[in-house]
Amino acid sequence: MNALSPSVLSRPSVRPLNPCFSSGPCAKRPGWSVAALSGALVGRSHRSPEGRARLNDVIVRSRRVLGVPQDWRVGIVPASDTGAMEMALWSLLGERPVDVLAFESFSALWAQDITAQLALENTRVLSAEYGNLPDLAQVDWTHDVVLAWNGTTSGVRLPNGEAIPARHDGLVICDATSAAFAMDLPWDRLDVVTWSWQKALGGEAAHGMIALSPRAVARLESYKAPRALPKIFRMTSKGALIEGIFRGDTINTPSMLCVEDALDGLIWAESIGGLEALKARSAASLAVVTEWVEKTDWVEFLATDPAQRSSTAICLRIVAPWFLGLDAAAQGKALKAMLALLETEGVGFDLASYRDAPTGLRIWGGATVEAADVSALLPWLDWAFAQVAPQG
């Protein structure tokens, strides 16, 4: 790897056309404008026939793009992916022992909720440090298993579904919020999958989605959780699934502006070739960053295994000796100064690592991001880092 040369001290000549690299809400699709929302049913009830039709269209198109099996239920739920996951955990867990994989901020949150809030005593937390996955060979698939497919705050993902037995006694509950619409999900090995509109298709926040396998539906209808469930978590009534949730009859009032925006993203996804095209766009951004990291001496991937590197939440750690020699507060101050330079130049926004993650960079590489914009960003990272590095 080559050290920074004096030439990078001058401002790069090429700027990203879209400098938005936030990991949620994420960049809008290429060519998006507010005009895309001109047909939104603002001022109309989501319970009207037209409102229900729009909501159901989101469900139908999401199923089609993601390849969700036809015998699964797909529904729109409150409170983004967090709401969808909490709905699953509170409604489904308790019948069996639970194994939960904790290897970054949100999967650690699910572990905390299961052990501290639900207080399920027969729970095993299989942990790993940032940059690694837990040992999947230790998972007991006769238990219910809770996992994140892609670590939004660590940049580590499951490489495939081979570790999950095709036949498993427990339910596999998968937080896929930064994997859906950018990676393959093994639907035949999962039972509950959640995601949000604000990630890979660049939708607006506050709305989540949940997909349930027939096994998950059977659990909901046969098992009464030994706890009170808030209204926004309830998917059954009198022991039967509330089917309307999975046709667009949402539990609470959704924003019809957000619904229109979600539809716009889904229509765009279908127009460019569906999931295969979305995956290719995300992979292209990861490839650009990989090439840059290989020739850059001050930064490395947080994910230690290349097969486990996320193509959406691309997390990097700073490894320059002078930076590693700083205490945590000084590292944070140096990173903040670096990112302030990028924001002042208007070339990169929201690039800091998640607050609980090791101090470093996080570049969103979902399908709505152009690989050319990522390529244009990287020389600016070199430039900004050189500005804050000690001189001499």
C-alpha positions as CSV (number, residue, x, y, z in Angstrom):
1,M,0.0,0.0,0.0
2,N,1.2,3.5,-0.8
3,A,1.4,6.3,1.7
4,L,-0.4,9.6,1.0
5,S,1.6,11.7,-1.5
6,P,1.8,15.5,-1.3
7,S,-0.5,15.7,-4.4
8,V,-3.5,14.6,-2.3
9,L,-3.1,17.8,-0.3
10,S,-4.8,19.7,-3.1
11,R,-8.5,19.4,-3.6
12,P,-9.6,16.6,-6.0
13,S,-11.1,17.9,-9.2
14,V,-14.1,15.5,-9.4
15,R,-17.0,15.7,-7.0
16,P,-19.7,13.1,-6.4
17,L,-22.9,14.2,-8.1
18,N,-24.8,12.9,-5.1
19,P,-22.8,13.4,-1.8
20,C,-25.4,11.5,0.3
21,F,-23.8,8.4,1.9
22,S,-25.9,8.0,5.0
23,S,-26.8,4.5,6.1
24,G,-30.4,5.5,6.8
25,P,-32.4,7.3,5.5
26,C,-30.3,6.5,2.5
27,A,-29.7,8.2,-0.9
28,K,-32.7,8.5,-3.1
29,R,-32.7,6.6,-6.4
30,P,-30.9,8.2,-9.4
31,G,-33.0,10.9,-11.0
32,W,-35.4,11.2,-8.0
33,S,-37.1,14.5,-7.4
34,V,-40.1,15.7,-5.4
35,A,-42.1,15.4,-8.5
36,A,-42.1,11.7,-7.9
37,L,-44.5,12.3,-5.1
38,S,-47.0,14.4,-7.1
39,G,-49.5,11.6,-7.2
40,A,-49.5,11.0,-3.4
41,L,-52.9,10.6,-1.7
42,V,-52.3,13.5,0.7
43,G,-55.4,14.4,2.6
44,R,-56.9,11.0,1.8
45,S,-57.6,8.3,4.3
46,H,-55.3,5.2,4.2
47,R,-58.6,3.3,4.8
48,S,-60.1,4.5,1.5
49,P,-60.2,2.0,-1.4
50,E,-57.5,4.1,-3.1
51,G,-55.3,4.2,0.0
52,R,-55.6,0.5,0.6
53,A,-54.8,-0.2,-3.0
54,R,-51.5,1.9,-2.8
55,L,-50.5,0.1,0.4
56,N,-51.2,-3.3,-1.1
57,D,-49.2,-2.3,-4.1
58,V,-46.2,-1.8,-1.9
59,I,-46.7,-5.3,-0.5
60,V,-47.1,-6.9,-3.9
61,R,-44.1,-5.1,-5.5
62,S,-41.9,-5.8,-2.4
63,R,-42.8,-9.5,-2.6
64,R,-42.1,-9.6,-6.3
65,V,-38.7,-7.8,-6.2
66,L,-37.4,-9.7,-3.2
67,G,-38.7,-13.1,-4.4
68,V,-40.7,-13.8,-1.2
69,P,-42.5,-17.1,-1.6
70,Q,-46.2,-16.9,-2.3
71,D,-47.2,-18.8,0.8
72,W,-45.5,-16.2,3.0
73,R,-47.4,-13.2,4.4
74,V,-45.9,-9.7,3.9
75,G,-47.2,-6.7,5.8
76,I,-46.5,-3.0,6.5
77,V,-46.0,-2.3,10.2
78,P,-45.2,0.8,12.4
79,A,-41.8,2.1,13.5
80,S,-39.5,1.0,10.8
81,D,-37.4,-2.1,11.1
82,T,-37.1,-1.6,14.8
83,G,-40.9,-1.9,15.1
84,A,-41.0,-4.9,12.9
85,M,-38.3,-6.8,14.8
86,E,-39.8,-5.9,18.2
87,M,-43.2,-7.1,16.9
88,A,-41.6,-10.4,16.0
89,L,-39.7,-10.8,19.2
90,W,-42.5,-9.9,21.6
91,S,-45.1,-11.9,19.7
92,L,-43.2,-15.1,18.9
93,L,-40.5,-15.8,21.5
94,G,-40.9,-17.8,24.7
95,E,-42.1,-21.2,23.5
96,R,-38.5,-22.5,22.9
97,P,-35.0,-21.6,24.1
98,V,-33.5,-18.7,22.1
99,D,-30.1,-18.3,20.5
100,V,-29.3,-14.7,19.5
101,L,-26.3,-13.6,17.4
102,A,-24.8,-10.4,18.6
103,F,-22.0,-8.9,16.5
104,E,-22.9,-5.2,16.1
105,S,-25.1,-2.5,17.6
106,F,-28.5,-3.6,16.5
107,S,-28.1,-7.4,16.9
108,A,-26.7,-6.6,20.4
109,L,-29.9,-4.6,21.0
110,W,-32.1,-7.6,20.1
111,A,-30.0,-9.6,22.6
112,Q,-30.5,-7.0,25.3
113,D,-34.2,-6.9,24.7
114,I,-34.6,-10.6,24.8
115,T,-32.6,-11.0,28.0
116,A,-33.5,-7.8,29.9
117,Q,-36.9,-6.7,28.6
118,L,-38.6,-10.0,27.7
119,A,-36.5,-11.6,30.4
120,L,-36.3,-14.9,28.7
121,E,-34.0,-16.9,30.9
122,N,-33.3,-19.8,28.5
123,T,-31.4,-17.6,26.1
124,R,-27.9,-17.9,24.8
125,V,-26.2,-14.8,23.4
126,L,-23.5,-15.8,20.8
127,S,-21.3,-12.7,20.6
128,A,-18.4,-11.5,18.4
129,E,-16.4,-8.4,18.3
130,Y,-17.0,-5.8,15.6
131,G,-15.6,-7.0,12.3
132,N,-16.5,-10.7,12.9
133,L,-19.4,-13.1,13.0
134,P,-20.1,-15.4,15.9
135,D,-19.3,-19.0,15.4
136,L,-22.3,-20.2,13.5
137,A,-21.4,-23.8,14.3
138,Q,-22.4,-23.1,17.9
139,V,-26.0,-22.3,17.0
140,D,-28.6,-24.8,18.2
141,W,-31.2,-24.8,15.4
142,T,-33.7,-26.6,17.6
143,H,-33.9,-23.2,19.4
144,D,-35.5,-20.1,18.0
145,V,-32.7,-18.1,16.5
146,V,-32.5,-14.3,16.1
147,L,-29.9,-12.8,13.8
148,A,-29.1,-9.8,11.6
149,W,-28.3,-10.8,8.1
150,N,-26.1,-7.8,7.6
151,G,-24.5,-5.8,10.4
152,T,-25.4,-2.2,9.6
153,T,-22.9,-0.9,12.1
154,S,-20.1,-3.4,11.6
155,G,-20.1,-4.0,7.8
156,V,-20.2,-7.8,8.4
157,R,-22.7,-10.0,6.8
158,L,-23.6,-13.7,6.6
159,P,-22.0,-14.8,3.3
160,N,-24.9,-17.3,2.5
161,G,-27.5,-19.4,4.2
162,E,-25.5,-22.7,4.3
163,A,-25.1,-22.5,8.1
164,I,-28.9,-22.6,8.5
165,P,-30.3,-26.1,8.1
166,A,-33.1,-26.4,5.6
167,R,-35.1,-28.2,8.2
168,H,-34.9,-26.6,11.7
169,D,-37.2,-27.0,14.6
170,G,-37.1,-23.4,15.9
171,L,-38.0,-20.3,14.0
172,V,-35.2,-18.2,12.4
173,I,-36.0,-14.5,12.9
174,C,-33.9,-12.3,10.6
175,D,-33.3,-8.6,10.7
176,A,-32.6,-7.9,7.0
177,T,-33.0,-4.1,7.0
178,S,-29.6,-3.4,5.4
179,A,-29.6,-6.6,3.3
180,A,-33.0,-6.5,1.6
181,F,-32.9,-5.3,-2.0
182,A,-29.1,-5.7,-2.1
183,M,-28.4,-9.3,-1.2
184,D,-29.8,-12.7,-1.6
185,L,-31.9,-14.0,1.3
186,P,-32.5,-17.7,1.7
187,W,-36.2,-17.7,2.1
188,D,-36.3,-21.5,2.4
189,R,-34.2,-21.3,5.5
190,L,-35.8,-18.3,7.3
191,D,-39.1,-17.8,9.0
192,V,-39.4,-14.1,9.8
193,V,-37.7,-11.4,7.8
194,T,-37.9,-7.7,8.6
195,W,-36.8,-4.5,6.8
196,S,-37.6,-0.9,6.4
197,W,-38.3,1.6,3.6
198,Q,-35.4,3.9,4.6
199,K,-32.5,1.6,3.5
200,A,-31.7,0.0,0.2
201,L,-34.4,1.7,-1.9
202,G,-33.9,5.1,-0.3
203,G,-37.4,5.4,1.1
204,E,-38.5,7.6,3.9
205,A,-38.4,6.6,7.6
206,A,-40.9,5.4,10.1
207,H,-42.4,2.4,8.2
208,G,-41.3,-1.2,8.5
209,M,-42.1,-4.5,6.8
210,I,-42.4,-8.0,8.1
211,A,-42.6,-11.2,6.2
212,L,-43.8,-14.4,7.8
213,S,-43.4,-18.0,6.7
214,P,-46.2,-20.5,7.2
215,R,-44.3,-21.9,10.2
216,A,-44.2,-18.4,11.7
217,V,-47.9,-17.9,11.1
218,A,-48.6,-21.3,12.8
219,R,-46.6,-20.2,15.8
220,L,-48.6,-17.0,16.1
221,E,-51.9,-18.8,15.9
222,S,-51.0,-21.6,18.3
223,Y,-48.8,-19.9,20.9
224,K,-50.1,-17.2,23.2
225,A,-47.1,-15.1,24.4
226,P,-47.1,-14.8,28.3
227,R,-47.0,-11.0,28.2
228,A,-49.1,-8.1,27.4
229,L,-48.7,-6.9,23.8
230,P,-49.1,-3.3,22.8
231,K,-51.6,-2.7,20.0
232,I,-48.9,-2.0,17.4
233,F,-47.4,-5.5,18.1
234,R,-50.6,-7.5,17.7
235,M,-50.8,-9.7,14.6
236,T,-53.6,-12.0,15.8
237,S,-57.1,-11.7,17.1
238,K,-58.9,-14.5,18.9
239,G,-56.1,-16.9,18.0
240,A,-56.2,-16.1,14.3
241,L,-53.9,-14.0,12.1
242,I,-55.2,-10.6,11.3
243,E,-55.1,-11.1,7.5
244,G,-55.9,-7.5,6.8
245,I,-52.4,-6.4,7.9
246,F,-51.0,-8.4,5.0
247,R,-53.3,-6.7,2.5
248,G,-52.6,-3.1,3.3
249,D,-54.9,-2.6,6.4
250,T,-52.1,-1.1,8.5
251,I,-52.3,-1.2,12.3
252,N,-51.9,2.6,12.6
253,T,-51.9,5.5,10.2
254,P,-49.1,5.6,7.6
255,S,-47.9,8.6,5.7
256,M,-49.3,8.5,2.2
257,L,-46.3,10.6,1.1
258,C,-44.0,7.9,2.3
259,V,-46.1,5.2,0.7
260,E,-45.8,7.1,-2.7
261,D,-42.1,7.3,-2.2
262,A,-41.8,3.6,-1.4
263,L,-43.8,2.8,-4.6
264,D,-41.5,5.0,-6.6
265,G,-38.4,3.1,-5.3
266,L,-40.0,-0.2,-6.1
267,I,-41.1,0.8,-9.6
268,W,-37.5,2.0,-10.2
269,A,-36.1,-1.3,-8.9
270,E,-38.3,-3.3,-11.3
271,S,-37.5,-1.0,-14.2
272,I,-33.7,-1.6,-14.0
273,G,-34.0,-5.4,-13.7
274,G,-35.2,-6.2,-10.2
275,L,-33.1,-7.8,-7.5
276,E,-30.2,-9.0,-9.8
277,A,-29.7,-5.4,-10.9
278,L,-29.9,-4.0,-7.4
279,K,-27.3,-6.5,-6.2
280,A,-25.0,-5.7,-9.0
281,R,-25.2,-2.0,-8.3
282,S,-24.4,-2.5,-4.6
283,A,-21.6,-4.9,-5.4
284,A,-20.1,-2.3,-7.7
285,S,-19.7,0.2,-4.9
286,L,-18.0,-2.4,-2.7
287,A,-15.6,-3.2,-5.5
288,V,-14.6,0.4,-5.9
289,V,-13.9,0.7,-2.2
290,T,-12.0,-2.6,-2.1
291,E,-9.7,-1.4,-4.8
292,W,-9.0,1.8,-3.0
293,V,-8.4,0.1,0.4
294,E,-5.9,-2.2,-1.2
295,K,-3.7,0.7,-2.2
296,T,-4.3,3.0,0.8
297,D,-2.2,2.7,3.9
298,W,-4.3,4.6,6.4
299,V,-7.6,2.6,6.3
300,E,-8.7,-1.0,6.4
301,F,-12.1,-2.8,6.3
302,L,-13.6,-3.4,9.7
303,A,-14.7,-6.8,8.5
304,T,-11.8,-9.2,8.7
305,D,-13.0,-11.9,6.3
306,P,-13.6,-10.7,2.7
307,A,-16.4,-13.2,2.2
308,Q,-18.3,-11.5,5.1
309,R,-17.9,-7.9,3.9
310,S,-21.1,-6.0,3.5
311,S,-21.8,-4.3,0.1
312,T,-24.2,-1.9,1.7
313,A,-22.9,-0.8,5.1
314,I,-19.2,-0.5,4.1
315,C,-17.4,0.0,7.4
316,L,-13.8,1.1,7.6
317,R,-11.3,1.6,10.4
318,I,-8.4,4.1,10.4
319,V,-5.1,2.3,11.0
320,A,-2.5,5.1,10.6
321,P,-0.1,4.8,13.5
322,W,-0.5,8.4,14.6
323,F,-4.3,7.9,14.8
324,L,-4.1,4.6,16.7
325,G,-1.8,6.3,19.2
326,L,-4.6,8.7,20.2
327,D,-7.0,8.1,23.0
328,A,-10.7,7.6,22.1
329,A,-11.6,11.2,22.6
330,A,-8.8,12.5,20.5
331,Q,-9.6,9.9,17.7
332,G,-13.2,11.1,17.7
333,K,-12.1,14.7,17.5
334,A,-9.8,14.0,14.6
335,L,-12.5,12.1,12.7
336,K,-15.0,14.9,13.3
337,A,-12.6,17.4,11.9
338,M,-12.0,15.3,8.8
339,L,-15.7,14.8,8.2
340,A,-16.4,18.5,8.7
341,L,-14.0,19.3,5.8
342,L,-15.9,16.9,3.6
343,E,-19.3,18.5,4.5
344,T,-17.9,22.0,4.0
345,E,-16.8,21.0,0.5
346,G,-20.2,19.4,-0.1
347,V,-18.7,16.1,-1.2
348,G,-19.7,13.6,1.5
349,F,-22.3,13.7,4.2
350,D,-23.0,11.3,7.2
351,L,-19.8,9.2,6.8
352,A,-19.0,8.7,10.5
353,S,-19.2,5.2,12.0
354,Y,-22.2,4.4,14.1
355,R,-21.9,5.8,17.6
356,D,-21.4,2.4,19.3
357,A,-19.0,1.1,16.7
358,P,-15.2,1.6,16.6
359,T,-14.2,5.1,15.4
360,G,-14.0,5.1,11.7
361,L,-15.9,5.6,8.4
362,R,-19.1,4.1,7.1
363,I,-20.1,4.5,3.4
364,W,-23.5,3.4,2.3
365,G,-23.3,1.3,-0.8
366,G,-26.9,0.3,-1.4
367,A,-28.4,0.1,-4.8
368,T,-29.5,3.7,-5.0
369,V,-25.9,4.9,-4.7
370,E,-23.9,5.3,-7.9
371,A,-20.5,3.5,-7.9
372,A,-19.2,6.6,-9.8
373,D,-20.1,8.7,-6.8
374,V,-18.3,6.4,-4.4
375,S,-15.3,6.5,-6.7
376,A,-15.4,10.3,-6.7
377,L,-15.6,10.4,-2.9
378,L,-12.5,8.3,-2.2
379,P,-9.9,10.9,-3.3
380,W,-11.7,13.4,-1.1
381,L,-11.3,11.0,1.9
382,D,-7.5,10.9,1.2
383,W,-7.5,14.7,1.0
384,A,-9.4,15.2,4.2
385,F,-7.4,12.7,6.1
386,A,-4.2,14.4,4.9
387,Q,-5.5,17.7,6.2
388,V,-5.9,16.4,9.8
389,A,-2.8,14.2,9.9
390,P,0.2,15.6,11.8
391,Q,2.6,17.3,9.4
392,G,6.2,16.4,9.1
